[in-house]
Amino acid sequence: MKHYDLGRWIAFVHGLGSEAARVAMERHLQEGCANCLRTVSLLRVFSIIARNEALYQVAPRALGFSRSLGALLQKKPWLFSRLTSRLVLDATQAPLMAGVRGEMSPNRQALYQASDYFLDVRLEQEATHAAVTLVGQVASVRRSAAELCNLPVAIASRGAVLTQTVSNALGEFQVEVPPEADLKLYVQVSLENSIEVSLHHSPNNGQCLTAIG
């Protein structure tokens, strides 16, 4: 049975791709592939949440609150109560297409759930460049987009913040991953809580290539 990777299913859920490819993927789902059905179901839920939250307007009070959180995170993000993250989707574990023996890609993508939050994380690396970029998006089943805008985001190593940013109006963020050991990603979602995800280092050149919960 032919399987499709996570990137193809993301395009499928958003209505992208050729008509022939979409028909073939729809037929694959109708054949009852349990793994792909579960993947599409999760992606559709995440897509609906993100699309609905984009309709909200950011209130000035929420902006001020988020910026105040950013000042706190810059000092000691590890002091916040950390929400346990659970890996619900990992592109590296998706079945390969029929007839393909192996596939090496510098990019990795994973979806986590922590309490009422979903965190989509993608690590991107150019083949000719050692730098790794982390692209992410946070969504919530209970909170509006206004409350997820300007959330402080940081990458820390052994208690020290190395780089930081804030989420945009869609809950998206992007940071460069430093070449350090024991890296952790923090997304501060409230005054008391932050989501923590550990970032794995590859033994080859110490480059950060996969994420774990």
Secondary structure, DSSP 8 states (H G I E B T S, - for coil): -----HHHHHHHHTT-S-HHHHHHHHHHHHTT-HHHHHHHHHHHHHHHHHHHHTTS---HHHHHHHHHHHHHHHH-GGGSEEE--EEEEEGGGS---TT------S-EEEEEEETTEEEEEEEEE-TT---EEEEEEEEESSS-HHHHTT-EEEEEETTEEEEEEE--TTSEEEEEE-S-SSEEEEEE-SSSEEEEEEEEE-TTTT-EEEEE-
